[in-house]
Amino acid sequence: MRVKGRTILTKTITLIKTQKRKGRYNVYLDGKYSFPIGEDVLIRFALSKGKELTDEDIENIKEADNTSKAYQKALNYLAHQLRTKREVRDHLRQNEIAEQDIESTLAKLAEMDLIDDLQYAQSYVRTMAKTADKGPTVIANKLRQKGVPAVDIEEALAEFPEEQQVENGVTVAKKSAKHFHGESFRTKNNKVRQQLMQKGFSSDVINLIMDELDLQPDDQEETAALQEQGDKLWRKNHRYEQKQRVQKVRQGLYRKGFSGDMITRYLEDKNSE
């Protein structure tokens, strides 16, 4: 091939053979296998038997095919659910896609609105608010782990208003209160608060939840709980002399949140047995 008086070496396509994989082809140059391509690249470069290709043409075709494969892998990954930009990048890296192809793919996906971290975060927050028992702090941490920028997380959390946080938190708190039925009233309150904190609710929202829950002490329940906890401590400290045993049980019941008067009455009953 001569271009502007210069002779440029070329190779001729002698065969384009269909692969077993749908939409993929093997290209033969001068009678020898040279490289594989996808159907979109085949069409874009108008490749056909007899066409002459320069070394530069071949490199451009290979690069286009690499980019096309990266894009297709990304589309397949996105087919089932929304993904963050970092998740797509990590997936492509795991598939050993070159960095330049990853970046061009991400840019194309963003241009076509197929990846959008804010949109992802908003959808994630709405779903978690409706289906999970987690508060904003835990949700925000999950989004950070997925690579969502802080500014997008902050905006997305508006999808989980305080009223809904309180409503969800009350459901969590009720379950917790039932779980801790054998504890003292003070310990039960503290443990319910701790669990709400672990679930990701803020201190201010926890206060609103506890006000809504409105737990009230029940004398019979408190007495039964003290009896149960006290008997366990009494058995546990059986090896000590009576005075030391009483002291250890008293200390243990204090730590469990029972009042001094109730502990004294319990121990008086124990001493009279």
DRENDO-1510 file (C-alpha; in Angstrom, 1 decimal, always signed):
<recs>
REC; n; res; u; v; w
REC; 1; MET; +0.0; +0.0; +0.0 .
REC; 2; ARG; +1.3; +3.5; -1.0 .
REC; 3; VAL; +0.3; +6.6; +1.0 .
REC; 4; LYS; +1.6; +10.0; -0.1 .
REC; 5; GLY; +4.4; +8.4; -2.1 .
REC; 6; ARG; +5.4; +6.2; +0.8 .
REC; 7; THR; +5.1; +2.4; +0.8 .
REC; 8; ILE; +3.4; +1.1; +4.0 .
REC; 9; LEU; +3.6; -2.6; +4.8 .
REC; 10; THR; +0.2; -4.2; +5.2 .
REC; 11; LYS; -1.4; -7.5; +5.9 .
REC; 12; THR; -4.5; -8.9; +4.2 .
REC; 13; ILE; -7.5; -10.4; +5.9 .
REC; 14; THR; -7.7; -13.9; +4.4 .
REC; 15; LEU; -10.3; -15.4; +6.7 .
REC; 16; ILE; -12.8; -14.3; +9.3 .
REC; 17; LYS; -14.0; -17.4; +11.2 .
REC; 18; THR; -16.9; -17.6; +13.7 .
REC; 19; GLN; -16.0; -18.7; +17.2 .
REC; 20; LYS; -18.2; -21.0; +19.3 .
REC; 21; ARG; -19.0; -18.0; +21.5 .
REC; 22; LYS; -21.8; -16.0; +20.0 .
REC; 23; GLY; -20.7; -12.7; +18.5 .
REC; 24; ARG; -17.0; -13.5; +18.5 .
REC; 25; TYR; -14.7; -14.0; +15.5 .
REC; 26; ASN; -11.1; -15.0; +14.8 .
REC; 27; VAL; -9.3; -12.9; +12.2 .
REC; 28; TYR; -6.6; -14.5; +9.9 .
REC; 29; LEU; -4.0; -12.3; +8.2 .
REC; 30; ASP; -2.0; -13.6; +5.3 .
REC; 31; GLY; -3.3; -17.1; +6.0 .
REC; 32; LYS; -2.4; -17.1; +9.7 .
REC; 33; TYR; -4.5; -16.6; +12.8 .
REC; 34; SER; -3.9; -13.1; +14.1 .
REC; 35; PHE; -6.5; -11.9; +16.7 .
REC; 36; PRO; -10.1; -12.3; +18.0 .
REC; 37; ILE; -12.7; -9.6; +17.7 .
REC; 38; GLY; -16.3; -9.0; +18.7 .
REC; 39; GLU; -19.2; -8.3; +16.2 .
REC; 40; ASP; -19.5; -4.7; +17.1 .
REC; 41; VAL; -15.8; -4.1; +16.3 .
REC; 42; LEU; -16.1; -6.2; +13.1 .
REC; 43; ILE; -18.9; -3.8; +11.9 .
REC; 44; ARG; -17.3; -0.6; +13.2 .
REC; 45; PHE; -14.0; -1.2; +11.2 .
REC; 46; ALA; -15.9; -2.7; +8.3 .
REC; 47; LEU; -13.6; -5.8; +8.3 .
REC; 48; SER; -14.0; -8.3; +5.5 .
REC; 49; LYS; -12.0; -10.8; +3.5 .
REC; 50; GLY; -9.5; -9.1; +1.3 .
REC; 51; LYS; -9.2; -5.9; +3.3 .
REC; 52; GLU; -5.6; -4.6; +3.9 .
REC; 53; LEU; -4.6; -3.5; +7.4 .
REC; 54; THR; -1.5; -1.6; +8.6 .
REC; 55; ASP; +0.2; -2.3; +11.9 .
REC; 56; GLU; -1.5; +0.8; +13.2 .
REC; 57; ASP; -4.9; -0.4; +12.0 .
REC; 58; ILE; -4.3; -3.7; +13.8 .
REC; 59; GLU; -3.4; -2.1; +17.1 .
REC; 60; ASN; -6.5; +0.2; +16.9 .
REC; 61; ILE; -8.7; -2.8; +16.2 .
REC; 62; LYS; -7.2; -4.8; +19.1 .
REC; 63; GLU; -7.6; -1.8; +21.5 .
REC; 64; ALA; -11.2; -1.3; +20.4 .
REC; 65; ASP; -11.9; -4.9; +21.0 .
REC; 66; ASN; -10.4; -4.7; +24.5 .
REC; 67; THR; -12.6; -1.7; +25.3 .
REC; 68; SER; -15.6; -3.5; +23.9 .
REC; 69; LYS; -15.0; -6.6; +26.0 .
REC; 70; ALA; -14.6; -4.5; +29.1 .
REC; 71; TYR; -17.8; -2.7; +28.4 .
REC; 72; GLN; -19.7; -6.0; +27.8 .
REC; 73; LYS; -18.4; -7.4; +31.1 .
REC; 74; ALA; -19.5; -4.3; +32.9 .
REC; 75; LEU; -23.0; -4.5; +31.3 .
REC; 76; ASN; -23.3; -8.2; +32.3 .
REC; 77; TYR; -22.3; -7.3; +35.9 .
REC; 78; LEU; -24.9; -4.5; +35.9 .
REC; 79; ALA; -27.7; -6.7; +34.5 .
REC; 80; HIS; -28.9; -8.0; +37.8 .
REC; 81; GLN; -28.7; -4.9; +40.1 .
REC; 82; LEU; -27.4; -1.4; +40.5 .
REC; 83; ARG; -23.7; -1.2; +41.3 .
REC; 84; THR; -21.3; +1.6; +42.5 .
REC; 85; LYS; -18.5; +2.9; +40.4 .
REC; 86; ARG; -16.0; +1.2; +42.7 .
REC; 87; GLU; -17.8; -2.2; +42.5 .
REC; 88; VAL; -17.7; -2.1; +38.7 .
REC; 89; ARG; -14.0; -1.1; +38.7 .
REC; 90; ASP; -13.2; -3.9; +41.1 .
REC; 91; HIS; -15.1; -6.4; +39.0 .
REC; 92; LEU; -13.2; -5.5; +35.9 .
REC; 93; ARG; -9.9; -5.6; +37.7 .
REC; 94; GLN; -10.8; -9.1; +38.9 .
REC; 95; ASN; -11.3; -10.0; +35.2 .
REC; 96; GLU; -7.8; -8.7; +34.4 .
REC; 97; ILE; -9.1; -5.8; +32.3 .
REC; 98; ALA; -6.4; -3.1; +31.6 .
REC; 99; GLU; -6.7; +0.1; +33.6 .
REC; 100; GLN; -7.1; +2.3; +30.5 .
REC; 101; ASP; -10.0; +0.1; +29.3 .
REC; 102; ILE; -11.6; +0.2; +32.8 .
REC; 103; GLU; -11.5; +4.0; +32.9 .
REC; 104; SER; -12.9; +4.4; +29.4 .
REC; 105; THR; -15.6; +1.9; +30.2 .
REC; 106; LEU; -16.5; +3.7; +33.5 .
REC; 107; ALA; -16.7; +7.0; +31.6 .
REC; 108; LYS; -19.0; +5.5; +29.0 .
REC; 109; LEU; -21.2; +3.9; +31.6 .
REC; 110; ALA; -21.5; +7.2; +33.5 .
REC; 111; GLU; -22.3; +9.1; +30.3 .
REC; 112; MET; -25.1; +6.7; +29.6 .
REC; 113; ASP; -26.4; +6.9; +33.3 .
REC; 114; LEU; -25.7; +3.2; +33.8 .
REC; 115; ILE; -23.6; +4.0; +36.9 .
REC; 116; ASP; -24.4; +6.8; +39.3 .
REC; 117; ASP; -23.2; +6.6; +42.9 .
REC; 118; LEU; -25.9; +9.1; +44.1 .
REC; 119; GLN; -28.7; +7.2; +42.4 .
REC; 120; TYR; -27.3; +4.0; +43.8 .
REC; 121; ALA; -27.0; +5.4; +47.4 .
REC; 122; GLN; -30.6; +6.8; +47.3 .
REC; 123; SER; -32.0; +3.5; +46.1 .
REC; 124; TYR; -29.9; +1.6; +48.8 .
REC; 125; VAL; -31.1; +3.9; +51.6 .
REC; 126; ARG; -34.8; +3.6; +50.5 .
REC; 127; THR; -34.5; -0.2; +50.4 .
REC; 128; MET; -32.7; -0.5; +53.8 .
REC; 129; ALA; -35.3; +1.9; +55.4 .
REC; 130; LYS; -38.1; -0.3; +54.2 .
REC; 131; THR; -36.7; -3.8; +54.7 .
REC; 132; ALA; -33.9; -3.7; +57.3 .
REC; 133; ASP; -33.6; -2.8; +61.0 .
REC; 134; LYS; -30.5; -0.6; +60.6 .
REC; 135; GLY; -30.1; +3.1; +61.3 .
REC; 136; PRO; -28.4; +5.8; +59.2 .
REC; 137; THR; -24.9; +5.3; +60.7 .
REC; 138; VAL; -24.7; +1.6; +59.7 .
REC; 139; ILE; -26.2; +2.4; +56.3 .
REC; 140; ALA; -23.7; +5.1; +55.7 .
REC; 141; ASN; -20.8; +2.8; +56.7 .
REC; 142; LYS; -22.1; +0.2; +54.2 .
REC; 143; LEU; -22.2; +2.8; +51.4 .
REC; 144; ARG; -18.7; +3.9; +52.3 .
REC; 145; GLN; -17.5; +0.3; +52.0 .
REC; 146; LYS; -19.0; +0.3; +48.5 .
REC; 147; GLY; -17.0; +3.4; +47.5 .
REC; 148; VAL; -19.8; +5.9; +47.5 .
REC; 149; PRO; -18.4; +9.5; +48.1 .
REC; 150; ALA; -19.4; +11.2; +51.4 .
REC; 151; VAL; -21.3; +14.0; +49.7 .
REC; 152; ASP; -23.5; +11.4; +47.9 .
REC; 153; ILE; -24.1; +9.5; +51.1 .
REC; 154; GLU; -25.1; +12.6; +53.0 .
REC; 155; GLU; -27.6; +13.5; +50.3 .
REC; 156; ALA; -29.0; +10.0; +50.0 .
REC; 157; LEU; -29.7; +9.7; +53.8 .
REC; 158; ALA; -32.4; +12.3; +53.2 .
REC; 159; GLU; -34.4; +9.3; +51.9 .
REC; 160; PHE; -34.6; +8.1; +55.5 .
REC; 161; PRO; -36.4; +10.9; +57.4 .
REC; 162; GLU; -36.3; +11.1; +61.2 .
REC; 163; GLU; -40.0; +10.0; +61.5 .
REC; 164; GLN; -39.3; +6.7; +59.7 .
REC; 165; GLN; -36.1; +6.2; +61.8 .
REC; 166; VAL; -38.2; +6.5; +65.0 .
REC; 167; GLU; -40.8; +4.2; +63.6 .
REC; 168; ASN; -38.2; +1.5; +62.6 .
REC; 169; GLY; -36.4; +2.0; +65.9 .
REC; 170; VAL; -39.5; +1.4; +68.0 .
REC; 171; THR; -39.9; -1.9; +66.2 .
REC; 172; VAL; -36.3; -2.9; +67.0 .
REC; 173; ALA; -36.7; -1.6; +70.6 .
REC; 174; LYS; -39.8; -3.6; +71.3 .
REC; 175; LYS; -38.1; -6.8; +70.2 .
REC; 176; SER; -35.1; -6.0; +72.3 .
REC; 177; ALA; -37.2; -5.3; +75.4 .
REC; 178; LYS; -38.8; -8.7; +75.0 .
REC; 179; HIS; -35.5; -10.4; +74.6 .
REC; 180; PHE; -34.2; -8.8; +77.8 .
REC; 181; HIS; -37.3; -9.7; +79.9 .
REC; 182; GLY; -35.2; -11.4; +82.6 .
REC; 183; GLU; -33.1; -8.3; +83.3 .
REC; 184; SER; -33.6; -5.5; +85.8 .
REC; 185; PHE; -35.6; -2.5; +84.4 .
REC; 186; ARG; -32.5; -0.3; +84.4 .
REC; 187; THR; -30.4; -2.9; +82.7 .
REC; 188; LYS; -33.1; -3.6; +80.1 .
REC; 189; ASN; -33.3; +0.1; +79.3 .
REC; 190; ASN; -29.5; +0.4; +78.9 .
REC; 191; LYS; -29.3; -2.7; +76.7 .
REC; 192; VAL; -32.1; -1.6; +74.5 .
REC; 193; ARG; -30.3; +1.7; +74.0 .
REC; 194; GLN; -27.0; -0.1; +73.3 .
REC; 195; GLN; -28.6; -2.2; +70.7 .
REC; 196; LEU; -30.2; +0.8; +69.0 .
REC; 197; MET; -26.8; +2.4; +69.0 .
REC; 198; GLN; -25.2; -0.7; +67.4 .
REC; 199; LYS; -28.0; -0.7; +64.8 .
REC; 200; GLY; -26.9; +2.7; +63.7 .
REC; 201; PHE; -29.4; +5.1; +65.3 .
REC; 202; SER; -28.1; +8.5; +66.7 .
REC; 203; SER; -28.4; +9.5; +70.3 .
REC; 204; ASP; -31.1; +12.0; +69.6 .
REC; 205; VAL; -33.2; +9.5; +67.6 .
REC; 206; ILE; -32.7; +6.9; +70.3 .
REC; 207; ASN; -34.1; +9.4; +72.9 .
REC; 208; LEU; -37.2; +9.8; +70.7 .
REC; 209; ILE; -37.5; +6.0; +70.3 .
REC; 210; MET; -37.4; +5.4; +74.0 .
REC; 211; ASP; -39.9; +8.2; +74.6 .
REC; 212; GLU; -42.2; +6.5; +72.1 .
REC; 213; LEU; -41.6; +3.0; +73.5 .
REC; 214; ASP; -42.4; +4.4; +77.0 .
REC; 215; LEU; -41.1; +1.4; +79.0 .
REC; 216; GLN; -42.5; +1.3; +82.6 .
REC; 217; PRO; -41.2; -0.7; +85.5 .
REC; 218; ASP; -43.3; -3.7; +86.6 .
REC; 219; ASP; -42.8; -4.7; +90.2 .
REC; 220; GLN; -43.7; -8.3; +89.7 .
REC; 221; GLU; -41.5; -8.6; +86.7 .
REC; 222; GLU; -38.6; -6.8; +88.5 .
REC; 223; THR; -39.0; -9.1; +91.5 .
REC; 224; ALA; -39.0; -12.2; +89.3 .
REC; 225; ALA; -35.9; -11.0; +87.5 .
REC; 226; LEU; -34.1; -10.3; +90.7 .
REC; 227; GLN; -35.0; -13.7; +92.1 .
REC; 228; GLU; -33.7; -15.4; +88.9 .
REC; 229; GLN; -30.5; -13.4; +88.8 .
REC; 230; GLY; -30.0; -13.6; +92.5 .
REC; 231; ASP; -30.4; -17.4; +92.6 .
REC; 232; LYS; -27.8; -17.7; +89.8 .
REC; 233; LEU; -25.3; -15.6; +91.8 .
REC; 234; TRP; -26.1; -17.4; +95.0 .
REC; 235; ARG; -25.3; -20.8; +93.4 .
REC; 236; LYS; -22.2; -19.4; +91.7 .
REC; 237; ASN; -20.7; -18.2; +94.9 .
REC; 238; HIS; -21.5; -21.3; +97.0 .
REC; 239; ARG; -17.9; -21.9; +97.9 .
REC; 240; TYR; -17.5; -18.7; +99.9 .
REC; 241; GLU; -18.4; -18.3; +103.6 .
REC; 242; GLN; -21.8; -16.9; +104.3 .
REC; 243; LYS; -20.8; -13.2; +104.9 .
REC; 244; GLN; -18.5; -13.1; +101.8 .
REC; 245; ARG; -21.1; -14.9; +99.7 .
REC; 246; VAL; -23.8; -12.4; +100.7 .
REC; 247; GLN; -21.4; -9.5; +99.8 .
REC; 248; LYS; -20.6; -10.9; +96.4 .
REC; 249; VAL; -24.2; -11.6; +95.5 .
REC; 250; ARG; -25.1; -8.0; +96.6 .
REC; 251; GLN; -22.4; -6.5; +94.4 .
REC; 252; GLY; -23.4; -8.7; +91.5 .
REC; 253; LEU; -27.1; -7.6; +91.8 .
REC; 254; TYR; -26.1; -3.9; +92.0 .
REC; 255; ARG; -24.1; -4.3; +88.8 .
REC; 256; LYS; -27.2; -5.8; +87.2 .
REC; 257; GLY; -29.2; -2.7; +88.0 .
REC; 258; PHE; -31.4; -3.8; +90.9 .
REC; 259; SER; -32.3; -1.3; +93.7 .
REC; 260; GLY; -30.7; -1.6; +97.1 .
REC; 261; ASP; -34.0; -2.1; +98.9 .
REC; 262; MET; -34.9; -5.1; +96.7 .
REC; 263; ILE; -31.5; -6.6; +97.0 .
REC; 264; THR; -31.6; -6.3; +100.8 .
REC; 265; ARG; -35.0; -8.0; +101.0 .
REC; 266; TYR; -33.8; -10.8; +98.7 .
REC; 267; LEU; -30.7; -11.4; +100.8 .
REC; 268; GLU; -32.7; -11.3; +104.1 .
REC; 269; ASP; -34.9; -14.0; +102.7 .
REC; 270; LYS; -31.8; -16.0; +101.7 .
REC; 271; ASN; -30.3; -15.7; +105.1 .
REC; 272; SER; -33.6; -16.9; +106.7 .
REC; 273; GLU; -33.7; -20.1; +104.6 .
</recs>
